[in-house]
Amino acid sequence: MSDLDKMNFPLDRDAVKNYLPHRDPMLFIDRVLEADETSIRAESDIDGQAPFFKGHFPDLPILPGVMIIETVAQAGALIVSLSSGLQEGSFIAFSGVEQAKFRRPVYPGETLSIKARIDRHRRGFYKFSGEAYVGEALAAQLQFSATQMVFDQND
């Protein structure tokens, strides 16, 4: 039985911390609205006080594309973690972006709606696709990969 079978959505940020190793300032998922074994819908509130906005076009602050990619990747990792696809003591590590397209800038104070899905997986290796929206407007779409890794404090 996966954890998904006993969850009540939406999940808040505190619940997300039970499934992702990320912490502030690098935890970007604020809510999980729904999820199943292969897909997820989540949200990220874009904090206008985030330090990168001071230097990323100060007169017109926009969310850096790499932050959008990271947010979608965190949603992908959550699919695996929520569906109990992880071995004890392991996590999902982002391993590549095969394609990313940015369609609309994302501004401080907006909410990023994330959709991600597992396209393929085999022996701890995953291929995902995902989109990020602001309202109904597509902000970014990407294909990315990740792999299961073991926490090792001795490296």
Summary of the structure (lengths in Angstrom):
residues: 155
radius of gyration: 15.2
end to end distance: 33.2
largest distance: 50.4
contacts: 466
relative contact order: 0.20
helix: 19%
strand: 40%
